[in-house]
Amino acid sequence: MRVLIADDHDLVREALASFLQSEGVVEVVTVPTLDDAIRNADESGSFDLVLLDYNMPGMNGLEGLDRMIVANDRRPVAILSGNTSRALAEQAIRAGAAGFVPKTMSSRSMVSAVRFMAAGEIYAPFNFMQSAEPSTSTLSQRETEVLRGLTEGKSNKEIARVLDLQEVTIKLHVKTLSRKLNAKNRTHAAMIARELNLI
């Protein structure tokens, strides 16, 4: 499998490349700009997958995606982004991207996503595509306080003591929070809160 990573941050490029290589991706080429990526595809032939940083110089929004898809002979090109908004993911996929890969993804998930897209499938992280992305504006002040307690690993009893509330009230807040964040349980809610910087 040949993968091209185009990202203007040296650290991101190197980390991604070394992890993909350690997971058996045969050839990983890294470049810092869109023009370098296009030149590479022209000179060495198309890649099984190209990962393009959305905010890289020369990208011009999703215009760069179109140019890269043409340069890569219409083979898979995905968007890599530090800004994991659902709207941007949908826009990228509508514009022809093979997927939308948040830079916050775990290395293991990243490798699975790469294999998936190289096989011709469309990838988007399920956790934030299934519904509108939660934000603090959808949470009441009390829910935000309870959520902070969850992210600190406190029990319902401890949160109740800090907020001077009944434990049963905290249980109700946890239930509401899980629903609003599409979380399976309190631990999952805390994890989502950390990932989306809600606290």
Phi and psi restraints in degrees (value plus and minus 20) as a CYANA .aco file:
   2 ARG   PHI    -130.5   -90.5
   2 ARG   PSI     104.1   144.1
   3 VAL   PHI    -143.9  -103.9
   3 VAL   PSI     116.9   156.9
   4 LEU   PHI    -132.4   -92.4
   4 LEU   PSI     107.3   147.3
   5 ILE   PHI    -132.1   -92.1
   5 ILE   PSI     100.7   140.7
   6 ALA   PHI    -135.2   -95.2
   6 ALA   PSI      92.3   132.3
   7 ASP   PHI    -174.0  -134.0
   7 ASP   PSI     116.7   156.7
   8 ASP   PHI    -101.6   -61.6
   8 ASP   PSI     -21.7    18.3
   9 HIS   PHI    -118.9   -78.9
   9 HIS   PSI      94.3   134.3
  10 ASP   PHI     -73.1   -33.1
  10 ASP   PSI     -64.9   -24.9
  11 LEU   PHI     -80.7   -40.7
  11 LEU   PSI     -64.3   -24.3
  12 VAL   PHI     -82.9   -42.9
  12 VAL   PSI     -67.9   -27.9
  13 ARG   PHI     -77.3   -37.3
  13 ARG   PSI     -70.1   -30.1
  14 GLU   PHI     -86.3   -46.3
  14 GLU   PSI     -62.6   -22.6
  15 ALA   PHI     -82.8   -42.8
  15 ALA   PSI     -65.8   -25.8
  16 LEU   PHI     -83.4   -43.4
  16 LEU   PSI     -67.1   -27.1
  17 ALA   PHI     -80.7   -40.7
  17 ALA   PSI     -65.8   -25.8
  18 SER   PHI     -87.2   -47.2
  18 SER   PSI     -56.1   -16.1
  19 PHE   PHI     -89.5   -49.5
  19 PHE   PSI     -62.5   -22.5
  20 LEU   PHI     -81.6   -41.6
  20 LEU   PSI     -60.6   -20.6
  21 GLN   PHI     -86.0   -46.0
  21 GLN   PSI     -58.8   -18.8
  22 SER   PHI     -88.1   -48.1
  22 SER   PSI     -40.1    -0.1
  23 GLU   PHI    -117.2   -77.2
  23 GLU   PSI      -6.5    33.5
  24 GLY   PHI      73.3   113.3
  24 GLY   PSI     -10.2    29.8
  25 VAL   PHI     -95.2   -55.2
  25 VAL   PSI      98.6   138.6
  26 VAL   PHI     -81.6   -41.6
  26 VAL   PSI     -70.6   -30.6
  27 GLU   PHI    -149.8  -109.8
  27 GLU   PSI     103.9   143.9
  28 VAL   PHI    -144.4  -104.4
  28 VAL   PSI      99.5   139.5
  29 VAL   PHI    -126.9   -86.9
  29 VAL   PSI     116.1   156.1
  30 THR   PHI    -141.8  -101.8
  30 THR   PSI     118.8   158.8
  31 VAL   PHI    -159.9  -119.9
  31 VAL   PSI     135.6   175.6
  32 PRO   PHI    -113.0   -73.0
  32 PRO   PSI     -31.4     8.6
  33 THR   PHI    -156.8  -116.8
  33 THR   PSI     144.8   184.8
  34 LEU   PHI     -84.7   -44.7
  34 LEU   PSI     -62.9   -22.9
  35 ASP   PHI     -79.6   -39.6
  35 ASP   PSI     -60.2   -20.2
  36 ASP   PHI     -83.5   -43.5
  36 ASP   PSI     -58.7   -18.7
  37 ALA   PHI     -84.4   -44.4
  37 ALA   PSI     -65.0   -25.0
  38 ILE   PHI     -84.5   -44.5
  38 ILE   PSI     -63.6   -23.6
  39 ARG   PHI     -80.5   -40.5
  39 ARG   PSI     -62.5   -22.5
  40 ASN   PHI     -80.7   -40.7
  40 ASN   PSI     -65.8   -25.8
  41 ALA   PHI     -85.1   -45.1
  41 ALA   PSI     -57.3   -17.3
  42 ASP   PHI     -85.5   -45.5
  42 ASP   PSI     -62.9   -22.9
  43 GLU   PHI    -100.3   -60.3
  43 GLU   PSI     -59.1   -19.1
  44 SER   PHI    -126.7   -86.7
  44 SER   PSI     -18.0    22.0
  45 GLY   PHI      71.9   111.9
  45 GLY   PSI     145.2   185.2
  46 SER   PHI     -87.9   -47.9
  46 SER   PSI     137.7   177.7
  47 PHE   PHI    -124.2   -84.2
  47 PHE   PSI     138.7   178.7
  48 ASP   PHI     -86.1   -46.1
  48 ASP   PSI     -51.0   -11.0
  49 LEU   PHI    -177.1  -137.1
  49 LEU   PSI     118.0   158.0
  50 VAL   PHI    -136.9   -96.9
  50 VAL   PSI     110.4   150.4
  51 LEU   PHI    -126.9   -86.9
  51 LEU   PSI      95.7   135.7
  52 LEU   PHI    -129.3   -89.3
  52 LEU   PSI     107.6   147.6
  53 ASP   PHI     -91.8   -51.8
  53 ASP   PSI     106.8   146.8
  54 TYR   PHI     -82.8   -42.8
  54 TYR   PSI     -54.5   -14.5
  55 ASN   PHI    -118.6   -78.6
  55 ASN   PSI      -2.9    37.1
  56 MET   PHI     -97.4   -57.4
  56 MET   PSI     130.5   170.5
  57 PRO   PHI     -73.6   -33.6
  57 PRO   PSI     117.9   157.9
  58 GLY   PHI      68.5   108.5
  58 GLY   PSI     -28.8    11.2
  59 MET   PHI     -90.5   -50.5
  59 MET   PSI     -58.9   -18.9
  60 ASN   PHI      33.7    73.7
  60 ASN   PSI      34.8    74.8
  61 GLY   PHI      47.1    87.1
  61 GLY   PSI    -153.2  -113.2
  62 LEU   PHI    -112.7   -72.7
  62 LEU   PSI     -14.3    25.7
  63 GLU   PHI     -81.9   -41.9
  63 GLU   PSI     -60.5   -20.5
  64 GLY   PHI     -81.3   -41.3
  64 GLY   PSI     -52.6   -12.6
  65 LEU   PHI     -81.8   -41.8
  65 LEU   PSI     -67.4   -27.4
  66 ASP   PHI     -76.6   -36.6
  66 ASP   PSI     -68.1   -28.1
  67 ARG   PHI     -80.8   -40.8
  67 ARG   PSI     -60.0   -20.0
  68 MET   PHI     -91.6   -51.6
  68 MET   PSI     -57.5   -17.5
  69 ILE   PHI     -80.1   -40.1
  69 ILE   PSI     -63.7   -23.7
  70 VAL   PHI     -84.0   -44.0
  70 VAL   PSI     -67.5   -27.5
  71 ALA   PHI     -82.6   -42.6
  71 ALA   PSI     -50.0   -10.0
  72 ASN   PHI    -113.5   -73.5
  72 ASN   PSI       2.1    42.1
  73 ASP   PHI      34.5    74.5
  73 ASP   PSI      17.8    57.8
  74 ARG   PHI      42.0    82.0
  74 ARG   PSI       0.7    40.7
  75 ARG   PHI    -104.8   -64.8
  75 ARG   PSI     147.0   187.0
  76 PRO   PHI     -73.9   -33.9
  76 PRO   PSI     108.8   148.8
  77 VAL   PHI    -150.6  -110.6
  77 VAL   PSI     105.7   145.7
  78 ALA   PHI    -137.5   -97.5
  78 ALA   PSI     137.4   177.4
  79 ILE   PHI    -117.4   -77.4
  79 ILE   PSI     112.5   152.5
  80 LEU   PHI    -128.5   -88.5
  80 LEU   PSI     108.9   148.9
  81 SER   PHI    -167.5  -127.5
  81 SER   PSI     125.3   165.3
  82 GLY   PHI    -105.1   -65.1
  82 GLY   PSI     -39.7     0.3
  83 ASN   PHI    -116.6   -76.6
  83 ASN   PSI      76.8   116.8
  84 THR   PHI    -110.4   -70.4
  84 THR   PSI      49.2    89.2
  85 SER   PHI    -117.3   -77.3
  85 SER   PSI     122.3   162.3
  86 ARG   PHI     -81.4   -41.4
  86 ARG   PSI     -60.0   -20.0
  87 ALA   PHI     -80.9   -40.9
  87 ALA   PSI     -63.0   -23.0
  88 LEU   PHI     -86.1   -46.1
  88 LEU   PSI     -61.4   -21.4
  89 ALA   PHI     -79.8   -39.8
  89 ALA   PSI     -66.7   -26.7
  90 GLU   PHI     -83.8   -43.8
  90 GLU   PSI     -62.0   -22.0
  91 GLN   PHI     -81.4   -41.4
  91 GLN   PSI     -65.1   -25.1
  92 ALA   PHI     -82.8   -42.8
  92 ALA   PSI     -64.0   -24.0
  93 ILE   PHI     -87.9   -47.9
  93 ILE   PSI     -59.4   -19.4
  94 ARG   PHI     -81.9   -41.9
  94 ARG   PSI     -52.2   -12.2
  95 ALA   PHI    -101.4   -61.4
  95 ALA   PSI     -18.9    21.1
  96 GLY   PHI      87.8   127.8
  96 GLY   PSI     -14.4    25.6
  97 ALA   PHI     -87.4   -47.4
  97 ALA   PSI     126.3   166.3
  98 ALA   PHI     -96.6   -56.6
  98 ALA   PSI     -30.6     9.4
  99 GLY   PHI     151.7   191.7
  99 GLY   PSI     154.7   194.7
 100 PHE   PHI    -151.1  -111.1
 100 PHE   PSI      96.1   136.1
 101 VAL   PHI    -137.1   -97.1
 101 VAL   PSI      87.7   127.7
 102 PRO   PHI     -88.1   -48.1
 102 PRO   PSI     119.0   159.0
 103 LYS   PHI     -88.1   -48.1
 103 LYS   PSI     -33.9     6.1
 104 THR   PHI    -101.1   -61.1
 104 THR   PSI     -24.8    15.2
 105 MET   PHI     -84.0   -44.0
 105 MET   PSI     131.2   171.2
 106 SER   PHI     -89.5   -49.5
 106 SER   PSI     134.6   174.6
 107 SER   PHI     -76.9   -36.9
 107 SER   PSI     -62.0   -22.0
 108 ARG   PHI     -84.1   -44.1
 108 ARG   PSI     -63.2   -23.2
 109 SER   PHI     -85.0   -45.0
 109 SER   PSI     -56.1   -16.1
 110 MET   PHI     -80.9   -40.9
 110 MET   PSI     -64.1   -24.1
 111 VAL   PHI     -83.8   -43.8
 111 VAL   PSI     -63.0   -23.0
 112 SER   PHI     -80.7   -40.7
 112 SER   PSI     -63.6   -23.6
 113 ALA   PHI     -82.1   -42.1
 113 ALA   PSI     -62.4   -22.4
 114 VAL   PHI     -81.4   -41.4
 114 VAL   PSI     -66.7   -26.7
 115 ARG   PHI     -83.0   -43.0
 115 ARG   PSI     -62.2   -22.2
 116 PHE   PHI     -79.4   -39.4
 116 PHE   PSI     -68.0   -28.0
 117 MET   PHI     -91.5   -51.5
 117 MET   PSI     -58.2   -18.2
 118 ALA   PHI     -83.2   -43.2
 118 ALA   PSI     -45.6    -5.6
 119 ALA   PHI    -102.4   -62.4
 119 ALA   PSI     -18.9    21.1
 120 GLY   PHI      77.4   117.4
 120 GLY   PSI     -13.1    26.9
 121 GLU   PHI    -112.0   -72.0
 121 GLU   PSI     141.9   181.9
 122 ILE   PHI    -117.2   -77.2
 122 ILE   PSI     110.0   150.0
 123 TYR   PHI    -135.6   -95.6
 123 TYR   PSI     112.4   152.4
 124 ALA   PHI    -166.9  -126.9
 124 ALA   PSI     116.9   156.9
 125 PRO   PHI     -81.9   -41.9
 125 PRO   PSI     101.1   141.1
 126 PHE   PHI     -78.6   -38.6
 126 PHE   PSI     -59.0   -19.0
 127 ASN   PHI     -80.3   -40.3
 127 ASN   PSI     -49.8    -9.8
 128 PHE   PHI    -131.9   -91.9
 128 PHE   PSI     -18.4    21.6
 129 MET   PHI    -112.2   -72.2
 129 MET   PSI     -39.3     0.7
 130 GLN   PHI     -92.9   -52.9
 130 GLN   PSI     -39.6     0.4
 131 SER   PHI    -180.6  -140.6
 131 SER   PSI     151.5   191.5
 132 ALA   PHI     -78.7   -38.7
 132 ALA   PSI     122.2   162.2
 133 GLU   PHI     -86.7   -46.7
 133 GLU   PSI     108.2   148.2
 134 PRO   PHI     -86.0   -46.0
 134 PRO   PSI     132.3   172.3
 135 SER   PHI    -164.8  -124.8
 135 SER   PSI     147.8   187.8
 136 THR   PHI     -83.3   -43.3
 136 THR   PSI     -42.2    -2.2
 137 SER   PHI     -87.5   -47.5
 137 SER   PSI     -40.8    -0.8
 138 THR   PHI    -108.3   -68.3
 138 THR   PSI     -25.5    14.5
 139 LEU   PHI    -129.6   -89.6
 139 LEU   PSI     122.9   162.9
 140 SER   PHI     -95.5   -55.5
 140 SER   PSI     147.5   187.5
 141 GLN   PHI     -80.9   -40.9
 141 GLN   PSI     -61.7   -21.7
 142 ARG   PHI     -83.3   -43.3
 142 ARG   PSI     -62.3   -22.3
 143 GLU   PHI     -83.2   -43.2
 143 GLU   PSI     -58.1   -18.1
 144 THR   PHI     -84.3   -44.3
 144 THR   PSI     -58.9   -18.9
 145 GLU   PHI     -85.7   -45.7
 145 GLU   PSI     -62.1   -22.1
 146 VAL   PHI     -84.8   -44.8
 146 VAL   PSI     -62.5   -22.5
 147 LEU   PHI     -81.2   -41.2
 147 LEU   PSI     -59.3   -19.3
 148 ARG   PHI     -80.5   -40.5
 148 ARG   PSI     -60.8   -20.8
 149 GLY   PHI     -81.6   -41.6
 149 GLY   PSI     -61.1   -21.1
 150 LEU   PHI     -83.1   -43.1
 150 LEU   PSI     -63.6   -23.6
 151 THR   PHI     -87.0   -47.0
 151 THR   PSI     -43.0    -3.0
 152 GLU   PHI    -106.9   -66.9
 152 GLU   PSI     -18.9    21.1
 153 GLY   PHI      58.2    98.2
 153 GLY   PSI      -2.3    37.7
 154 LYS   PHI     -98.3   -58.3
 154 LYS   PSI     131.6   171.6
 155 SER   PHI    -101.0   -61.0
 155 SER   PSI     146.4   186.4
 156 ASN   PHI     -75.7   -35.7
 156 ASN   PSI     -61.7   -21.7
 157 LYS   PHI     -81.4   -41.4
 157 LYS   PSI     -63.6   -23.6
 158 GLU   PHI     -86.3   -46.3
 158 GLU   PSI     -61.9   -21.9
 159 ILE   PHI     -83.6   -43.6
 159 ILE   PSI     -62.4   -22.4
 160 ALA   PHI     -79.8   -39.8
 160 ALA   PSI     -61.4   -21.4
 161 ARG   PHI     -84.3   -44.3
 161 ARG   PSI     -65.9   -25.9
 162 VAL   PHI     -83.0   -43.0
 162 VAL   PSI     -62.9   -22.9
 163 LEU   PHI    -109.8   -69.8
 163 LEU   PSI     -20.5    19.5
 164 ASP   PHI      37.8    77.8
 164 ASP   PSI      29.7    69.7
 165 LEU   PHI    -148.7  -108.7
 165 LEU   PSI     148.6   188.6
 166 GLN   PHI     -96.0   -56.0
 166 GLN   PSI     127.8   167.8
 167 GLU   PHI     -79.9   -39.9
 167 GLU   PSI     -57.0   -17.0
 168 VAL   PHI     -82.6   -42.6
 168 VAL   PSI     -53.4   -13.4
 169 THR   PHI     -86.9   -46.9
 169 THR   PSI     -60.4   -20.4
 170 ILE   PHI     -83.0   -43.0
 170 ILE   PSI     -62.3   -22.3
 171 LYS   PHI     -77.3   -37.3
 171 LYS   PSI     -62.1   -22.1
 172 LEU   PHI     -84.9   -44.9
 172 LEU   PSI     -61.9   -21.9
 173 HIS   PHI     -83.0   -43.0
 173 HIS   PSI     -60.6   -20.6
 174 VAL   PHI     -82.6   -42.6
 174 VAL   PSI     -61.0   -21.0
 175 LYS   PHI     -81.7   -41.7
 175 LYS   PSI     -66.8   -26.8
 176 THR   PHI     -84.2   -44.2
 176 THR   PSI     -62.4   -22.4
 177 LEU   PHI     -80.8   -40.8
 177 LEU   PSI     -64.1   -24.1
 178 SER   PHI     -80.5   -40.5
 178 SER   PSI     -60.0   -20.0
 179 ARG   PHI     -86.8   -46.8
 179 ARG   PSI     -67.6   -27.6
 180 LYS   PHI     -84.5   -44.5
 180 LYS   PSI     -52.4   -12.4
 181 LEU   PHI    -116.4   -76.4
 181 LEU   PSI     -17.2    22.8
 182 ASN   PHI      35.4    75.4
 182 ASN   PSI      21.4    61.4
 183 ALA   PHI    -118.4   -78.4
 183 ALA   PSI     125.8   165.8
 184 LYS   PHI     -95.2   -55.2
 184 LYS   PSI     -52.5   -12.5
 185 ASN   PHI    -179.8  -139.8
 185 ASN   PSI    -196.5  -156.5
 186 ARG   PHI     -82.1   -42.1
 186 ARG   PSI     -59.4   -19.4
 187 THR   PHI     -84.9   -44.9
 187 THR   PSI     -62.3   -22.3
 188 HIS   PHI     -83.6   -43.6
 188 HIS   PSI     -60.2   -20.2
 189 ALA   PHI     -80.7   -40.7
 189 ALA   PSI     -63.2   -23.2
 190 ALA   PHI     -84.4   -44.4
 190 ALA   PSI     -59.6   -19.6
 191 MET   PHI     -84.2   -44.2
 191 MET   PSI     -64.7   -24.7
 192 ILE   PHI     -82.4   -42.4
 192 ILE   PSI     -62.6   -22.6
 193 ALA   PHI     -79.8   -39.8
 193 ALA   PSI     -61.1   -21.1
 194 ARG   PHI     -88.8   -48.8
 194 ARG   PSI     -65.8   -25.8
 195 GLU   PHI     -79.9   -39.9
 195 GLU   PSI     -60.5   -20.5
 196 LEU   PHI    -114.4   -74.4
 196 LEU   PSI     -11.0    29.0
 197 ASN   PHI      31.3    71.3
 197 ASN   PSI      25.3    65.3
 198 LEU   PHI     -99.1   -59.1
 198 LEU   PSI     -37.6     2.4
